[in-house]
């Protein structure tokens, strides 16, 4: 006989929330792993002793984690999602008939707490991962990626000279003459400071931008979308975002120009646990952020008794200053040099003892001075005019306007060469970095809510990235917590013969107890 089910709602039910949620539910397991009671003490300073009770700080951070675990960046959608799930209600401590907090409460609480509270949550989970033997610590891989800011390119404002700022704000705002008759999106509140609204670039840089604008307009006029209002050439030196002044215009090859933040990340190579993540301005280069990123990762690991010994990164982080700084920290760098580094002029030999170069005609190019060029410390070497006057190689070695050979090279050549020697000796660094940090970034951006920050401001963006990284580490912790692990510390530093012997010992020590029990 065919069955047919009709819903007949009862007036009263004898049921509990814990009975309805299966024992193997993900959020049950997460609740058993996650302990955030320390938040009551660290957030007490943000509240008074009278008035209406706020949202529980532990509940707030649990709601944030649910959002990133499910790739939800809208607070409104997040609260709808939480209300509709019995497992999440049990995780948050809200019964079936209890109303969850408003989405606006989540937004206001996120702004209320300072970055330190979010860092404490991240470091707490990182410590649990280290306790569970998921972090070796000795080898870290770093990388960066753009994360879209919560601001539109259409709302960009022109920077103006400081003396004409007041007059400019009184006029109707236009990007250029091309859109003077078109409506322009205007921000309700201009959050930029006076310094951020005024031009700080030199005249030469502004002239470069002007020339680039003309060339861009000529070369890109047939590009799809070139007639749109937002297709004009923009620069951080001439434009700013009034809605999010910390967002910066940035672009990747083949992609559209957008307002972004830079996400810098450090990942342990053992089990891909994130050891540091931070939001930075997107108008600088990777190598300008390396020292700050590694210093924070060092501090996070030192708190748990671990030290960084090897650092893997791509060529974007290459600079002599970074190589020298890492050596001072006793960290071996595996960073390919940038293509501009050649190691010296072709055919010239460097003599370390006398600090001079020997040209193909056996003449010395001696050291003259050390100067800073475009933020880089360089050594200048030069021959005497007499050495080059009658040299048979003069035509091929010097230009028509030169009377002596000049060599300008980085002052950190020795650090470059030591780094390059390590790269030549160990070929595993590139594949190890690519298989470690790049998949982590892919997961964060595509599955853990980091494709766009739903806040405004650098500090607020940093909070979002910290919570996304915390969610990632939590998933790793839950995945490996129940699995037996065989730790092989510093195996990359051991010889092949020692490695095989050590693995045999570990294998025998692992299977011996099981063999005895079976007997």
C-alpha positions as CSV (number, residue, x, y, z in Angstrom):
1,X,0.0,0.0,0.0
2,X,1.4,3.4,-1.0
3,X,2.2,5.7,2.0
4,X,1.5,9.4,2.1
5,X,2.9,11.7,4.8
6,X,1.0,14.7,5.9
7,X,2.4,17.2,8.5
8,X,0.3,17.6,11.6
9,X,2.0,20.0,13.9
10,X,1.6,19.4,17.7
11,X,1.0,22.1,20.2
12,X,3.6,20.6,22.7
13,X,6.8,18.6,22.0
14,X,8.8,16.5,24.4
15,X,12.2,16.8,22.8
16,X,15.6,18.4,23.5
17,X,18.1,20.0,21.1
18,X,20.9,17.6,22.0
19,X,18.7,14.6,21.0
20,X,18.0,16.0,17.5
21,X,21.7,16.6,16.7
22,X,23.7,13.4,15.8
23,X,26.7,12.5,17.9
24,X,29.0,12.7,14.9
25,X,27.8,16.1,13.9
26,X,30.7,18.4,12.9
27,X,29.8,21.2,15.3
28,X,29.6,18.7,18.2
29,X,33.2,17.7,17.5
30,X,34.2,21.4,17.1
31,X,32.6,22.3,20.4
32,X,34.6,19.6,22.1
33,X,37.8,20.9,20.6
34,X,37.2,24.6,20.9
35,X,37.7,26.3,24.3
36,X,37.3,30.1,24.2
37,X,36.5,30.8,27.9
38,X,39.6,33.0,28.2
39,X,37.6,35.6,26.1
40,X,35.5,36.6,29.2
41,X,38.6,38.0,30.8
42,X,40.2,39.5,27.7
43,X,37.0,41.3,26.6
44,X,35.9,42.5,30.1
45,X,37.5,45.9,29.5
46,X,35.1,46.7,26.7
47,X,32.0,46.6,28.9
48,X,30.6,48.4,31.9
49,X,28.8,47.1,35.0
50,X,25.3,48.4,34.3
51,X,22.8,48.3,31.5
52,X,21.6,45.7,29.1
53,X,23.7,42.5,28.6
54,X,25.6,42.3,25.4
55,X,26.2,39.3,23.2
56,X,28.3,36.6,24.8
57,X,31.9,37.1,23.5
58,X,32.3,33.3,23.1
59,X,29.1,33.2,21.1
60,X,30.3,36.1,18.9
61,X,33.5,34.4,17.9
62,X,31.7,31.0,17.4
63,X,29.3,32.8,15.0
64,X,32.3,34.4,13.1
65,X,33.9,30.9,12.8
66,X,30.7,29.4,11.4
67,X,30.6,32.2,8.8
68,X,34.2,31.5,7.6
69,X,33.8,27.7,7.8
70,X,30.8,28.0,5.4
71,X,32.2,30.8,3.2
72,X,29.6,33.3,4.3
73,X,30.8,36.9,4.4
74,X,27.4,38.7,4.8
75,X,26.4,39.1,8.5
76,X,22.7,39.1,7.5
77,X,23.0,35.8,5.6
78,X,25.2,34.3,8.3
79,X,22.5,34.8,11.0
80,X,19.8,33.3,8.8
81,X,22.1,30.3,8.2
82,X,22.8,29.9,11.9
83,X,19.1,30.1,12.8
84,X,18.2,27.3,10.4
85,X,20.7,24.7,11.7
86,X,20.1,22.6,14.8
87,X,23.8,21.6,15.0
88,X,24.9,25.3,14.9
89,X,22.3,26.2,17.6
90,X,23.7,23.5,19.8
91,X,27.3,24.8,19.1
92,X,26.3,28.3,20.0
93,X,24.2,27.3,23.1
94,X,20.9,28.6,21.8
95,X,17.8,26.4,22.2
96,X,15.2,25.7,19.5
97,X,12.9,28.5,20.6
98,X,15.6,31.1,21.4
99,X,16.2,34.0,19.0
100,X,19.8,34.5,17.8
101,X,21.5,37.9,17.9
102,X,20.7,40.5,15.2
103,X,23.2,40.7,12.3
104,X,23.9,44.3,13.3
105,X,25.0,43.1,16.7
106,X,27.7,41.0,15.0
107,X,28.9,44.0,13.0
108,X,29.1,46.3,16.0
109,X,30.8,43.8,18.2
110,X,33.5,43.2,15.5
111,X,34.2,46.9,15.5
112,X,34.2,47.0,19.3
113,X,36.9,44.4,19.9
114,X,40.5,45.4,19.1
115,X,42.8,43.3,16.9
116,X,44.5,41.9,20.0
117,X,41.4,39.8,20.9
118,X,41.3,38.3,17.4
119,X,45.0,37.6,17.6
120,X,44.5,35.8,20.9
121,X,41.9,33.5,19.4
122,X,44.2,32.8,16.4
123,X,47.2,32.1,18.7
124,X,45.1,29.9,21.0
125,X,44.1,27.6,18.1
126,X,47.7,27.7,16.8
127,X,48.9,26.5,20.2
128,X,46.5,23.6,20.1
129,X,47.8,22.6,16.7
130,X,51.4,22.7,18.1
131,X,50.4,20.6,21.1
132,X,48.8,18.1,18.7
133,X,52.2,17.8,16.9
134,X,50.9,19.3,13.7
135,X,53.5,22.1,13.5
136,X,57.3,21.3,13.1
137,X,58.2,25.0,13.1
138,X,61.6,24.7,11.5
139,X,60.5,25.4,7.9
140,X,58.0,28.1,6.9
141,X,56.7,29.0,3.5
142,X,55.4,32.6,2.9
143,X,53.3,34.1,0.1
144,X,50.8,36.9,-0.6
145,X,47.5,37.5,-2.4
146,X,45.2,40.4,-3.1
147,X,41.9,40.3,-1.2
148,X,39.1,42.6,-2.6
149,X,38.2,45.5,-0.4
150,X,34.7,46.5,0.5
151,X,34.8,49.6,-1.8
152,X,34.0,50.4,-5.4
153,X,36.2,51.8,-8.1
154,X,33.3,54.1,-9.1
155,X,33.5,56.0,-5.9
156,X,37.2,57.1,-6.3
157,X,38.0,60.7,-5.7
158,X,40.8,62.8,-7.2
159,X,43.6,63.9,-4.9
160,X,44.3,67.6,-5.1
161,X,47.1,69.9,-4.0
162,X,46.8,70.9,-0.3
163,X,46.3,74.6,-1.0
164,X,43.3,74.0,-3.2
165,X,41.6,71.2,-1.2
166,X,38.8,73.3,0.3
167,X,37.9,74.8,-3.1
168,X,37.9,71.4,-4.7
169,X,35.5,69.9,-2.2
170,X,33.0,72.7,-3.0
171,X,32.9,71.8,-6.7
172,X,31.1,69.0,-8.4
173,X,33.3,65.9,-8.5
174,X,34.4,64.4,-11.8
175,X,37.1,62.0,-12.6
176,X,37.8,63.7,-16.0
177,X,36.3,65.7,-18.8
178,X,34.9,62.6,-20.3
179,X,32.3,62.0,-17.6
180,X,31.4,65.6,-16.7
181,X,27.8,65.1,-18.0
182,X,27.4,61.6,-16.4
183,X,26.3,60.9,-12.8
184,X,29.1,60.1,-10.5
185,X,28.7,57.8,-7.4
186,X,29.4,59.9,-4.3
187,X,30.3,58.4,-0.9
188,X,27.8,59.4,1.9
189,X,30.7,59.9,4.3
190,X,34.3,60.7,3.3
191,X,36.4,58.7,5.8
192,X,39.7,59.8,4.4
193,X,41.9,62.1,6.4
194,X,43.3,65.4,4.9
195,X,46.6,63.8,4.2
196,X,44.9,61.0,2.3
197,X,43.0,63.5,0.2
198,X,46.0,65.5,-0.9
199,X,48.7,64.8,-3.5
200,X,52.0,63.8,-1.9
201,X,53.7,62.6,-5.1
202,X,56.5,64.7,-6.7
203,X,56.1,66.6,-10.0
204,X,58.2,64.1,-11.9
205,X,56.0,61.2,-10.7
206,X,52.9,63.1,-11.6
207,X,54.3,63.7,-15.1
208,X,55.0,60.0,-15.4
209,X,51.4,59.2,-14.6
210,X,50.2,61.8,-17.1
211,X,52.3,60.2,-19.8
212,X,51.1,56.8,-18.9
213,X,47.5,58.0,-19.0
214,X,47.9,59.2,-22.6
215,X,49.5,56.0,-23.7
216,X,46.9,53.9,-21.9
217,X,44.0,55.9,-23.5
218,X,45.6,55.4,-26.9
219,X,46.4,51.7,-26.6
220,X,43.3,50.6,-24.7
221,X,40.6,52.5,-26.6
222,X,39.3,49.4,-28.4
223,X,39.4,47.2,-25.3
224,X,36.0,45.8,-24.3
225,X,34.5,48.1,-21.7
226,X,36.9,51.0,-22.6
227,X,33.9,53.4,-22.9
228,X,32.7,52.7,-19.4
229,X,33.1,55.3,-16.7
230,X,35.3,53.0,-14.6
231,X,37.7,52.2,-17.4
232,X,40.0,55.3,-17.0
233,X,43.6,54.9,-15.8
234,X,43.8,55.4,-12.0
235,X,46.7,55.5,-9.6
236,X,47.2,55.6,-5.9
237,X,49.2,58.8,-6.3
238,X,46.2,60.6,-7.9
239,X,43.1,58.8,-6.5
240,X,41.8,57.6,-3.2
241,X,38.7,55.9,-1.9
242,X,36.5,58.0,0.4
243,X,34.6,55.0,1.7
244,X,37.7,53.0,2.6
245,X,40.9,55.1,2.5
246,X,43.1,52.2,3.4
247,X,42.1,50.2,0.3
248,X,44.6,50.6,-2.6
249,X,44.3,50.3,-6.3
250,X,46.2,47.3,-7.5
251,X,46.2,44.9,-10.5
252,X,47.5,41.5,-11.6
253,X,48.5,40.8,-15.2
254,X,45.4,40.1,-17.2
255,X,43.0,41.3,-14.4
256,X,41.0,44.4,-13.9
257,X,42.2,47.2,-11.6
258,X,40.5,46.9,-8.2
259,X,40.6,48.2,-4.7
260,X,42.4,45.6,-2.7
261,X,44.2,44.6,0.5
262,X,47.3,42.5,0.6
263,X,47.1,39.3,2.6
264,X,50.5,38.1,3.8
265,X,50.7,34.5,5.1
266,X,53.2,32.2,6.7
267,X,52.5,28.4,6.6
268,X,54.3,25.5,8.3
269,X,55.4,22.9,5.8
270,X,54.7,19.9,8.1
271,X,50.8,19.9,8.0
272,X,50.1,23.3,6.3
273,X,49.1,25.0,9.6
274,X,49.0,28.8,9.2
275,X,51.5,30.3,11.7
276,X,50.9,34.0,10.8
277,X,48.5,36.0,8.7
278,X,48.1,39.8,8.4
279,X,46.5,42.4,6.2
280,X,48.7,45.0,4.6
281,X,48.3,47.9,2.1
282,X,48.2,46.7,-1.5
283,X,50.4,49.4,-3.0
284,X,53.8,48.0,-1.8
285,X,56.0,45.1,-2.9
286,X,56.2,41.7,-1.2
287,X,59.8,42.2,-0.1
288,X,58.8,45.3,1.9
289,X,56.6,43.1,4.1
290,X,58.9,40.1,4.6
291,X,60.6,41.2,7.8
292,X,57.4,42.2,9.6
293,X,55.7,38.9,8.5
294,X,58.5,36.7,9.6
295,X,59.0,38.6,12.9
296,X,55.4,37.9,13.9
297,X,55.6,34.3,12.8
298,X,58.8,33.9,14.9
299,X,57.0,35.4,17.9
300,X,54.0,33.1,17.5
301,X,56.2,30.0,17.4
302,X,58.6,31.1,20.1
303,X,55.7,31.3,22.5
304,X,55.3,27.6,22.0
305,X,59.0,26.7,22.1
306,X,59.7,26.5,18.3
307,X,62.2,28.2,16.1
308,X,62.3,29.0,12.4
309,X,65.3,27.7,10.6
310,X,64.4,27.7,6.9
311,X,62.2,30.2,5.0
312,X,60.7,29.4,1.5
313,X,59.4,32.2,-0.7
314,X,59.1,33.3,-4.3
315,X,61.2,35.9,-6.1
316,X,58.9,38.7,-5.1
317,X,60.4,38.6,-1.6
318,X,64.0,38.8,-2.9
319,X,66.1,41.7,-1.7
320,X,69.6,42.0,-0.2
321,X,68.2,43.7,2.9
322,X,65.9,40.7,3.5
323,X,68.7,38.2,3.0
324,X,70.9,40.0,5.4
325,X,68.1,40.4,8.0
326,X,67.3,36.7,7.8
327,X,70.9,35.7,8.4
328,X,70.9,37.9,11.5
329,X,67.9,35.9,12.7
330,X,69.8,32.6,12.0
331,X,67.3,31.7,9.3
332,X,68.4,30.1,6.0
333,X,66.6,31.7,3.1
334,X,65.5,29.8,0.0
335,X,64.3,32.7,-2.1
336,X,65.1,32.9,-5.8
337,X,66.8,36.2,-6.7
338,X,64.9,38.7,-8.8
339,X,65.7,38.8,-12.5
340,X,67.5,42.1,-12.2
341,X,70.3,40.6,-10.1
342,X,73.1,39.4,-12.3
343,X,75.9,39.0,-9.8
344,X,78.2,41.4,-11.6
345,X,79.2,42.5,-15.1
346,X,80.0,39.7,-17.6
347,X,83.7,38.8,-17.9
348,X,84.6,40.6,-14.6
349,X,85.9,38.7,-11.6
350,X,85.3,39.8,-8.0
351,X,88.2,39.7,-5.6
352,X,86.8,39.5,-2.1
353,X,90.1,40.0,-0.3
354,X,90.8,43.4,-1.9
355,X,87.1,44.3,-2.5
356,X,87.6,45.1,-6.2
357,X,86.7,43.7,-9.6
358,X,89.2,42.5,-12.1
359,X,88.4,43.4,-15.7
360,X,89.2,41.1,-18.7
361,X,92.3,43.2,-19.3
362,X,93.5,42.6,-15.7
363,X,92.8,46.1,-14.5
364,X,91.3,46.7,-11.1
365,X,87.8,48.4,-10.7
366,X,88.3,49.6,-7.2
367,X,85.6,50.5,-4.6
368,X,84.8,54.2,-4.4
369,X,81.7,54.7,-2.2
370,X,78.4,53.3,-0.9
371,X,75.1,55.1,-1.7
372,X,71.4,54.5,-1.5
373,X,69.7,54.3,-4.9
374,X,65.9,54.0,-5.0
375,X,65.9,52.6,-1.5
376,X,68.6,50.1,-2.2
377,X,72.1,50.2,-0.7
378,X,74.7,49.9,-3.5
379,X,78.5,49.8,-3.9
380,X,80.1,51.9,-6.6
381,X,83.4,50.7,-8.2
382,X,85.5,52.5,-10.8
383,X,88.7,52.3,-12.8
384,X,91.1,55.1,-13.4
385,X,90.9,57.0,-16.7
386,X,94.5,56.0,-17.5
387,X,93.6,52.3,-17.2
388,X,90.9,52.5,-19.9
389,X,92.5,55.1,-22.2
390,X,94.5,52.7,-24.4
391,X,92.6,49.5,-23.5
392,X,91.9,47.3,-26.6
393,X,88.5,46.4,-25.1
394,X,87.4,50.0,-24.7
395,X,84.9,50.1,-27.5
396,X,83.0,47.0,-26.3
397,X,83.3,47.8,-22.6
398,X,82.5,51.5,-22.5
399,X,80.0,53.8,-24.1
400,X,81.0,56.8,-26.2
401,X,80.5,59.2,-23.3
402,X,82.5,57.1,-20.7
403,X,86.2,57.5,-20.0
404,X,86.4,54.8,-17.2
405,X,84.5,51.7,-16.2
406,X,81.9,52.1,-13.6
407,X,80.2,49.2,-11.7
408,X,77.1,49.8,-9.5
409,X,76.0,46.6,-7.6
410,X,74.1,45.8,-4.5
411,X,76.0,46.0,-1.2
412,X,74.5,42.7,-0.2
413,X,76.2,40.7,-3.0
414,X,77.7,38.2,-0.5
415,X,74.2,37.5,1.0
416,X,72.8,37.0,-2.5
417,X,75.6,34.5,-3.4
418,X,75.1,32.5,-0.2
419,X,71.3,32.3,-0.9
420,X,71.9,31.2,-4.5
421,X,74.3,28.5,-3.3
422,X,71.7,27.0,-1.1
423,X,69.2,27.1,-3.9
424,X,71.6,25.3,-6.2
425,X,72.4,22.7,-3.6
426,X,68.7,22.0,-2.6
427,X,66.2,21.6,-5.4
428,X,63.2,20.8,-3.2
429,X,62.4,24.3,-2.2
430,X,60.2,25.4,-5.1
431,X,58.0,22.3,-5.1
432,X,57.8,22.3,-1.3
433,X,56.7,26.0,-1.3
434,X,54.2,25.5,-4.1
435,X,52.6,22.5,-2.5
436,X,52.4,24.2,0.9
437,X,51.4,27.8,0.9
438,X,49.6,28.1,-2.5
439,X,46.9,25.5,-1.8
440,X,46.3,27.2,1.6
441,X,45.7,30.5,-0.1
442,X,43.4,28.8,-2.6
443,X,41.3,27.3,0.2
444,X,41.1,30.6,2.1
445,X,40.0,32.6,-0.9
446,X,37.7,30.1,-2.5
447,X,36.1,28.3,0.4
448,X,36.7,30.2,3.7
449,X,35.3,33.6,3.0
450,X,38.5,35.5,2.1
451,X,37.5,36.4,-1.5
452,X,36.4,39.8,-0.1
453,X,36.5,41.5,3.3
454,X,33.1,42.7,4.5
455,X,34.6,45.5,6.6
456,X,36.4,48.8,6.0
457,X,39.8,49.8,7.2
458,X,43.1,48.0,7.5
459,X,42.6,46.9,11.1
460,X,39.1,45.6,10.4
461,X,40.4,43.7,7.3
462,X,43.1,42.1,9.6
463,X,40.4,40.8,11.9
464,X,38.7,39.1,9.0
465,X,41.9,37.4,7.8
466,X,42.7,36.3,11.3
467,X,39.3,34.6,11.7
468,X,39.6,32.9,8.2
469,X,43.0,31.5,9.2
470,X,41.6,30.4,12.6
471,X,38.8,28.5,10.8
472,X,41.4,26.9,8.5
473,X,43.6,25.7,11.4
474,X,40.5,24.4,13.2
475,X,39.6,22.2,10.3
476,X,43.1,20.9,10.2
477,X,43.1,20.2,13.9
478,X,39.8,18.3,13.7
479,X,41.1,16.3,10.7
480,X,44.3,15.1,12.4
481,X,43.4,15.1,16.0
482,X,42.1,11.5,16.0
483,X,44.8,10.1,13.7
484,X,48.0,8.6,15.1
485,X,51.0,10.5,13.8
486,X,54.7,9.5,13.5
487,X,56.8,12.6,14.0
488,X,60.0,12.8,11.9
489,X,61.7,16.0,13.2
490,X,64.2,17.8,11.0
491,X,64.3,15.0,8.5
492,X,65.2,17.4,5.7
493,X,68.5,18.1,7.5
494,X,69.5,14.4,7.8
495,X,71.6,12.5,5.4
496,X,69.8,9.8,3.2
497,X,71.4,7.0,5.2
498,X,70.5,8.5,8.6
499,X,67.0,9.1,7.4
500,X,66.4,5.5,6.4
501,X,67.7,4.2,9.7
502,X,65.6,6.7,11.6
503,X,62.5,5.7,9.7
504,X,63.1,2.0,10.4
505,X,63.4,2.8,14.1
506,X,60.2,4.8,14.1
507,X,58.4,2.0,12.2
508,X,59.5,-0.7,14.6
509,X,58.7,1.4,17.6
510,X,55.2,1.9,16.2
511,X,54.3,-1.7,15.3
512,X,56.1,-3.4,18.2
513,X,53.3,-2.8,20.8
514,X,50.6,-3.9,18.4
515,X,52.5,-7.1,17.6
516,X,52.9,-8.0,21.3
517,X,49.2,-7.4,21.9
518,X,48.3,-9.8,19.1
519,X,50.5,-12.5,20.5
